[in-house]
Amino acid sequence: MKTIIVPFDFSTYSLAALKTAQKISNKSGSKIIAVTVIPSDLDYENLTEEAKKKFTEIAEEKEEAQSILPKYIDEVAPSKSEIEFVVKVGTPSERILKAIQEFEAELVVMGAHGKGFAEGKFIGSTLQKVMRNAICPVLGVKEALDGNDLRKVAFASTFNEGSKKAFEILKSLIKPFKCSVHLLFVNTPEHFTASDVIKTGMDSFQKGHEEIVFHQHIYNANEVESGLINFSQEHGIKWLVVVSGHHETSPAYQVGVTETVLFKSDLGVLSVKI
């Protein structure tokens, strides 16, 4: 893993994301790019330099952010990690997604605001848009994950062939921490699967990863979201991976599961699309 992007808006949640990214960077040697977006409906980044002169307030705000960011972060989150500071102007989700492509990021760590799921609270948010459209995994956090937290993870999936591809993407994150991986299948009445079928899928999934410590779990719950949350709490797990896909064709959990778990709990949730 070479590059981690952290959207940073000076909130406590983005600070938690930055501190989490620093822990990952310290172990993996990844470079962190802190992206601050000054919200604007204006397509400022694509204006000519002459046209930008007409918007002095935006130019001053951007210059101020560029000057205070390094010192501010050094004060609130000092670290040996290499951090590059980028300030953009525009719609936050669009600028973050473009930065992911521009810097070829392999991971995004974002702060998630608030606790509790309420109608309209999350739909359309910057985090939701980035999770649904990013070309790399996105880790949403409310609280900073430390080194101990990152040594144990729940990997929630239906353990099909796509799950193996998702895990390959994550190995560069998991291996530096010598992380124990708790394979988790949440069995619900609506989509009940026989235990022997689940175990066969998990056994197949583990093949070729003998260097990693796995634990297999089948957890019964009325719904996937509550199962993921309750299992993690019962096993002292602070973050989990949800393998998701597009709603039309997904053989795994839906993106909506990821979002609901993130906003109904304090868990860190890493979304990986296949």
Contacts in CASP RR format, 6 or more apart in sequence:
PFRMAT RR
TARGET T0000
AUTHOR 0000-0000-0000
METHOD contacts of the structure
MODEL  1
MKTIIVPFDFSTYSLAALKTAQKISNKSGSKIIAVTVIPSDLDYENLTEE
AKKKFTEIAEEKEEAQSILPKYIDEVAPSKSEIEFVVKVGTPSERILKAI
QEFEAELVVMGAHGKGFAEGKFIGSTLQKVMRNAICPVLGVKEALDGNDL
RKVAFASTFNEGSKKAFEILKSLIKPFKCSVHLLFVNTPEHFTASDVIKT
GMDSFQKGHEEIVFHQHIYNANEVESGLINFSQEHGIKWLVVVSGHHETS
PAYQVGVTETVLFKSDLGVLSVKI
1 24 0 8 1.000
1 28 0 8 1.000
1 29 0 8 1.000
1 30 0 8 1.000
1 106 0 8 1.000
1 107 0 8 1.000
1 172 0 8 1.000
1 173 0 8 1.000
2 30 0 8 1.000
2 31 0 8 1.000
2 104 0 8 1.000
2 106 0 8 1.000
3 30 0 8 1.000
3 31 0 8 1.000
3 33 0 8 1.000
3 103 0 8 1.000
3 104 0 8 1.000
3 105 0 8 1.000
3 106 0 8 1.000
3 107 0 8 1.000
4 21 0 8 1.000
4 24 0 8 1.000
4 25 0 8 1.000
4 30 0 8 1.000
4 31 0 8 1.000
4 32 0 8 1.000
4 33 0 8 1.000
4 105 0 8 1.000
4 106 0 8 1.000
4 107 0 8 1.000
4 108 0 8 1.000
4 109 0 8 1.000
5 32 0 8 1.000
5 33 0 8 1.000
5 35 0 8 1.000
5 96 0 8 1.000
5 99 0 8 1.000
5 100 0 8 1.000
5 103 0 8 1.000
5 105 0 8 1.000
5 107 0 8 1.000
5 108 0 8 1.000
5 109 0 8 1.000
6 14 0 8 1.000
6 17 0 8 1.000
6 18 0 8 1.000
6 21 0 8 1.000
6 32 0 8 1.000
6 33 0 8 1.000
6 34 0 8 1.000
6 35 0 8 1.000
6 108 0 8 1.000
6 109 0 8 1.000
6 110 0 8 1.000
7 14 0 8 1.000
7 17 0 8 1.000
7 34 0 8 1.000
7 35 0 8 1.000
7 36 0 8 1.000
7 37 0 8 1.000
7 92 0 8 1.000
7 96 0 8 1.000
7 108 0 8 1.000
7 110 0 8 1.000
7 111 0 8 1.000
7 126 0 8 1.000
7 130 0 8 1.000
8 14 0 8 1.000
8 15 0 8 1.000
8 17 0 8 1.000
8 18 0 8 1.000
8 34 0 8 1.000
8 35 0 8 1.000
8 36 0 8 1.000
8 69 0 8 1.000
8 73 0 8 1.000
9 36 0 8 1.000
9 37 0 8 1.000
9 92 0 8 1.000
10 36 0 8 1.000
10 72 0 8 1.000
11 111 0 8 1.000
11 113 0 8 1.000
13 111 0 8 1.000
13 112 0 8 1.000
13 113 0 8 1.000
13 114 0 8 1.000
13 141 0 8 1.000
13 142 0 8 1.000
14 110 0 8 1.000
14 111 0 8 1.000
15 76 0 8 1.000
15 77 0 8 1.000
15 144 0 8 1.000
16 111 0 8 1.000
16 141 0 8 1.000
16 142 0 8 1.000
16 143 0 8 1.000
16 144 0 8 1.000
17 109 0 8 1.000
17 110 0 8 1.000
17 111 0 8 1.000
17 139 0 8 1.000
17 140 0 8 1.000
17 141 0 8 1.000
17 144 0 8 1.000
18 32 0 8 1.000
18 34 0 8 1.000
18 73 0 8 1.000
18 77 0 8 1.000
18 109 0 8 1.000
19 77 0 8 1.000
19 144 0 8 1.000
20 109 0 8 1.000
20 139 0 8 1.000
20 141 0 8 1.000
20 144 0 8 1.000
20 145 0 8 1.000
21 32 0 8 1.000
21 81 0 8 1.000
21 107 0 8 1.000
21 109 0 8 1.000
22 32 0 8 1.000
22 77 0 8 1.000
22 79 0 8 1.000
22 81 0 8 1.000
23 144 0 8 1.000
23 145 0 8 1.000
23 146 0 8 1.000
23 147 0 8 1.000
23 150 0 8 1.000
24 30 0 8 1.000
24 107 0 8 1.000
24 109 0 8 1.000
24 150 0 8 1.000
24 173 0 8 1.000
24 176 0 8 1.000
25 31 0 8 1.000
25 32 0 8 1.000
25 79 0 8 1.000
25 81 0 8 1.000
25 82 0 8 1.000
26 79 0 8 1.000
26 80 0 8 1.000
26 81 0 8 1.000
27 147 0 8 1.000
27 150 0 8 1.000
27 176 0 8 1.000
27 177 0 8 1.000
28 172 0 8 1.000
28 173 0 8 1.000
28 176 0 8 1.000
29 81 0 8 1.000
30 81 0 8 1.000
30 106 0 8 1.000
30 107 0 8 1.000
31 81 0 8 1.000
31 82 0 8 1.000
31 83 0 8 1.000
31 84 0 8 1.000
32 81 0 8 1.000
32 82 0 8 1.000
32 83 0 8 1.000
32 84 0 8 1.000
33 83 0 8 1.000
33 84 0 8 1.000
33 85 0 8 1.000
33 86 0 8 1.000
33 99 0 8 1.000
33 103 0 8 1.000
33 105 0 8 1.000
34 69 0 8 1.000
34 73 0 8 1.000
34 83 0 8 1.000
34 84 0 8 1.000
34 85 0 8 1.000
34 86 0 8 1.000
35 86 0 8 1.000
35 87 0 8 1.000
35 88 0 8 1.000
35 95 0 8 1.000
35 96 0 8 1.000
35 99 0 8 1.000
36 65 0 8 1.000
36 69 0 8 1.000
36 85 0 8 1.000
36 86 0 8 1.000
36 87 0 8 1.000
36 88 0 8 1.000
37 87 0 8 1.000
37 88 0 8 1.000
37 89 0 8 1.000
37 90 0 8 1.000
37 91 0 8 1.000
37 92 0 8 1.000
37 95 0 8 1.000
37 96 0 8 1.000
38 58 0 8 1.000
38 61 0 8 1.000
38 62 0 8 1.000
38 65 0 8 1.000
38 87 0 8 1.000
38 88 0 8 1.000
38 89 0 8 1.000
38 90 0 8 1.000
39 90 0 8 1.000
39 91 0 8 1.000
39 92 0 8 1.000
40 58 0 8 1.000
40 89 0 8 1.000
40 90 0 8 1.000
40 91 0 8 1.000
41 90 0 8 1.000
41 91 0 8 1.000
42 55 0 8 1.000
42 58 0 8 1.000
42 89 0 8 1.000
42 90 0 8 1.000
43 90 0 8 1.000
44 52 0 8 1.000
44 55 0 8 1.000
44 58 0 8 1.000
44 89 0 8 1.000
44 90 0 8 1.000
45 88 0 8 1.000
45 89 0 8 1.000
45 90 0 8 1.000
45 95 0 8 1.000
47 55 0 8 1.000
52 58 0 8 1.000
52 59 0 8 1.000
53 59 0 8 1.000
58 89 0 8 1.000
62 87 0 8 1.000
62 89 0 8 1.000
65 87 0 8 1.000
66 85 0 8 1.000
66 87 0 8 1.000
69 85 0 8 1.000
69 87 0 8 1.000
70 83 0 8 1.000
70 85 0 8 1.000
73 83 0 8 1.000
73 85 0 8 1.000
86 99 0 8 1.000
88 95 0 8 1.000
88 98 0 8 1.000
88 99 0 8 1.000
89 95 0 8 1.000
92 126 0 8 1.000
93 126 0 8 1.000
93 129 0 8 1.000
93 130 0 8 1.000
93 133 0 8 1.000
96 108 0 8 1.000
96 126 0 8 1.000
96 130 0 8 1.000
97 129 0 8 1.000
97 130 0 8 1.000
97 133 0 8 1.000
97 134 0 8 1.000
99 105 0 8 1.000
100 108 0 8 1.000
100 134 0 8 1.000
100 135 0 8 1.000
100 136 0 8 1.000
101 135 0 8 1.000
105 136 0 8 1.000
106 136 0 8 1.000
106 137 0 8 1.000
106 172 0 8 1.000
107 136 0 8 1.000
107 137 0 8 1.000
107 138 0 8 1.000
107 139 0 8 1.000
107 173 0 8 1.000
108 130 0 8 1.000
108 134 0 8 1.000
108 136 0 8 1.000
108 137 0 8 1.000
108 138 0 8 1.000
108 139 0 8 1.000
109 138 0 8 1.000
109 139 0 8 1.000
109 140 0 8 1.000
109 141 0 8 1.000
110 126 0 8 1.000
110 127 0 8 1.000
110 130 0 8 1.000
110 138 0 8 1.000
110 139 0 8 1.000
110 140 0 8 1.000
110 141 0 8 1.000
111 127 0 8 1.000
111 140 0 8 1.000
111 141 0 8 1.000
111 142 0 8 1.000
112 127 0 8 1.000
112 140 0 8 1.000
112 141 0 8 1.000
112 142 0 8 1.000
112 262 0 8 1.000
112 263 0 8 1.000
112 268 0 8 1.000
113 125 0 8 1.000
113 127 0 8 1.000
113 142 0 8 1.000
114 142 0 8 1.000
114 263 0 8 1.000
115 142 0 8 1.000
115 263 0 8 1.000
115 265 0 8 1.000
115 266 0 8 1.000
116 263 0 8 1.000
116 264 0 8 1.000
117 260 0 8 1.000
117 263 0 8 1.000
117 264 0 8 1.000
121 263 0 8 1.000
122 128 0 8 1.000
122 259 0 8 1.000
122 263 0 8 1.000
127 138 0 8 1.000
127 140 0 8 1.000
127 262 0 8 1.000
128 259 0 8 1.000
130 138 0 8 1.000
131 138 0 8 1.000
131 140 0 8 1.000
131 255 0 8 1.000
131 258 0 8 1.000
131 259 0 8 1.000
131 271 0 8 1.000
132 255 0 8 1.000
136 169 0 8 1.000
137 169 0 8 1.000
137 170 0 8 1.000
137 173 0 8 1.000
137 270 0 8 1.000
137 271 0 8 1.000
137 272 0 8 1.000
138 270 0 8 1.000
138 271 0 8 1.000
139 239 0 8 1.000
139 268 0 8 1.000
139 269 0 8 1.000
139 270 0 8 1.000
139 271 0 8 1.000
140 262 0 8 1.000
140 268 0 8 1.000
140 269 0 8 1.000
140 270 0 8 1.000
140 271 0 8 1.000
141 239 0 8 1.000
141 268 0 8 1.000
142 266 0 8 1.000
142 268 0 8 1.000
143 238 0 8 1.000
143 266 0 8 1.000
143 268 0 8 1.000
145 238 0 8 1.000
145 239 0 8 1.000
145 268 0 8 1.000
147 177 0 8 1.000
149 238 0 8 1.000
149 239 0 8 1.000
150 177 0 8 1.000
150 179 0 8 1.000
150 239 0 8 1.000
151 177 0 8 1.000
151 178 0 8 1.000
151 179 0 8 1.000
151 180 0 8 1.000
152 179 0 8 1.000
152 180 0 8 1.000
152 182 0 8 1.000
152 235 0 8 1.000
152 236 0 8 1.000
152 237 0 8 1.000
152 238 0 8 1.000
153 174 0 8 1.000
153 179 0 8 1.000
153 180 0 8 1.000
153 181 0 8 1.000
153 182 0 8 1.000
153 237 0 8 1.000
153 239 0 8 1.000
153 240 0 8 1.000
153 241 0 8 1.000
154 182 0 8 1.000
154 184 0 8 1.000
154 217 0 8 1.000
154 228 0 8 1.000
154 231 0 8 1.000
154 232 0 8 1.000
154 235 0 8 1.000
154 237 0 8 1.000
154 239 0 8 1.000
154 240 0 8 1.000
154 241 0 8 1.000
155 167 0 8 1.000
155 181 0 8 1.000
155 182 0 8 1.000
155 183 0 8 1.000
155 184 0 8 1.000
155 240 0 8 1.000
155 241 0 8 1.000
155 243 0 8 1.000
156 184 0 8 1.000
156 185 0 8 1.000
156 186 0 8 1.000
156 228 0 8 1.000
156 240 0 8 1.000
156 241 0 8 1.000
156 242 0 8 1.000
156 243 0 8 1.000
156 253 0 8 1.000
157 163 0 8 1.000
157 166 0 8 1.000
157 183 0 8 1.000
157 184 0 8 1.000
157 185 0 8 1.000
157 205 0 8 1.000
157 241 0 8 1.000
157 242 0 8 1.000
157 243 0 8 1.000
157 252 0 8 1.000
157 253 0 8 1.000
158 185 0 8 1.000
158 193 0 8 1.000
158 243 0 8 1.000
158 251 0 8 1.000
158 252 0 8 1.000
158 253 0 8 1.000
159 183 0 8 1.000
159 185 0 8 1.000
159 198 0 8 1.000
159 201 0 8 1.000
159 202 0 8 1.000
159 204 0 8 1.000
159 205 0 8 1.000
160 201 0 8 1.000
160 251 0 8 1.000
160 252 0 8 1.000
162 243 0 8 1.000
162 251 0 8 1.000
162 252 0 8 1.000
162 274 0 8 1.000
163 205 0 8 1.000
163 243 0 8 1.000
163 252 0 8 1.000
163 274 0 8 1.000
164 205 0 8 1.000
165 274 0 8 1.000
166 241 0 8 1.000
166 243 0 8 1.000
166 272 0 8 1.000
166 273 0 8 1.000
166 274 0 8 1.000
167 205 0 8 1.000
167 209 0 8 1.000
169 272 0 8 1.000
170 241 0 8 1.000
170 270 0 8 1.000
170 272 0 8 1.000
171 209 0 8 1.000
171 212 0 8 1.000
174 181 0 8 1.000
174 212 0 8 1.000
175 211 0 8 1.000
175 212 0 8 1.000
178 213 0 8 1.000
179 212 0 8 1.000
180 213 0 8 1.000
180 214 0 8 1.000
180 215 0 8 1.000
181 212 0 8 1.000
181 213 0 8 1.000
181 214 0 8 1.000
181 215 0 8 1.000
182 214 0 8 1.000
182 215 0 8 1.000
182 217 0 8 1.000
182 235 0 8 1.000
182 237 0 8 1.000
183 202 0 8 1.000
183 205 0 8 1.000
183 206 0 8 1.000
183 214 0 8 1.000
183 215 0 8 1.000
183 216 0 8 1.000
183 217 0 8 1.000
184 217 0 8 1.000
184 219 0 8 1.000
184 228 0 8 1.000
184 231 0 8 1.000
184 240 0 8 1.000
185 193 0 8 1.000
185 198 0 8 1.000
185 202 0 8 1.000
185 217 0 8 1.000
185 218 0 8 1.000
185 219 0 8 1.000
186 219 0 8 1.000
186 220 0 8 1.000
186 221 0 8 1.000
186 224 0 8 1.000
186 227 0 8 1.000
186 228 0 8 1.000
186 231 0 8 1.000
187 193 0 8 1.000
187 198 0 8 1.000
187 218 0 8 1.000
187 219 0 8 1.000
187 220 0 8 1.000
187 221 0 8 1.000
188 220 0 8 1.000
188 221 0 8 1.000
188 222 0 8 1.000
188 223 0 8 1.000
188 224 0 8 1.000
189 222 0 8 1.000
195 218 0 8 1.000
198 218 0 8 1.000
199 216 0 8 1.000
199 218 0 8 1.000
202 214 0 8 1.000
202 216 0 8 1.000
206 214 0 8 1.000
217 231 0 8 1.000
219 227 0 8 1.000
219 230 0 8 1.000
219 231 0 8 1.000
221 227 0 8 1.000
221 230 0 8 1.000
224 253 0 8 1.000
224 257 0 8 1.000
225 257 0 8 1.000
225 260 0 8 1.000
225 261 0 8 1.000
225 264 0 8 1.000
228 240 0 8 1.000
228 242 0 8 1.000
228 257 0 8 1.000
228 261 0 8 1.000
228 267 0 8 1.000
229 261 0 8 1.000
229 264 0 8 1.000
229 265 0 8 1.000
229 267 0 8 1.000
231 237 0 8 1.000
232 238 0 8 1.000
232 240 0 8 1.000
232 265 0 8 1.000
232 267 0 8 1.000
233 265 0 8 1.000
237 267 0 8 1.000
238 267 0 8 1.000
238 268 0 8 1.000
239 267 0 8 1.000
239 268 0 8 1.000
239 269 0 8 1.000
239 270 0 8 1.000
240 261 0 8 1.000
240 267 0 8 1.000
240 268 0 8 1.000
240 269 0 8 1.000
240 270 0 8 1.000
241 270 0 8 1.000
241 272 0 8 1.000
242 253 0 8 1.000
242 257 0 8 1.000
242 258 0 8 1.000
242 261 0 8 1.000
242 269 0 8 1.000
242 270 0 8 1.000
242 271 0 8 1.000
242 272 0 8 1.000
243 252 0 8 1.000
243 253 0 8 1.000
243 272 0 8 1.000
243 274 0 8 1.000
244 250 0 8 1.000
244 252 0 8 1.000
244 253 0 8 1.000
244 254 0 8 1.000
244 255 0 8 1.000
244 256 0 8 1.000
244 257 0 8 1.000
244 258 0 8 1.000
244 271 0 8 1.000
244 272 0 8 1.000
244 273 0 8 1.000
244 274 0 8 1.000
245 252 0 8 1.000
245 253 0 8 1.000
245 254 0 8 1.000
245 255 0 8 1.000
245 273 0 8 1.000
245 274 0 8 1.000
246 255 0 8 1.000
246 273 0 8 1.000
247 254 0 8 1.000
247 255 0 8 1.000
252 274 0 8 1.000
255 271 0 8 1.000
255 273 0 8 1.000
258 269 0 8 1.000
258 271 0 8 1.000
261 267 0 8 1.000
261 269 0 8 1.000
262 268 0 8 1.000
262 269 0 8 1.000
END
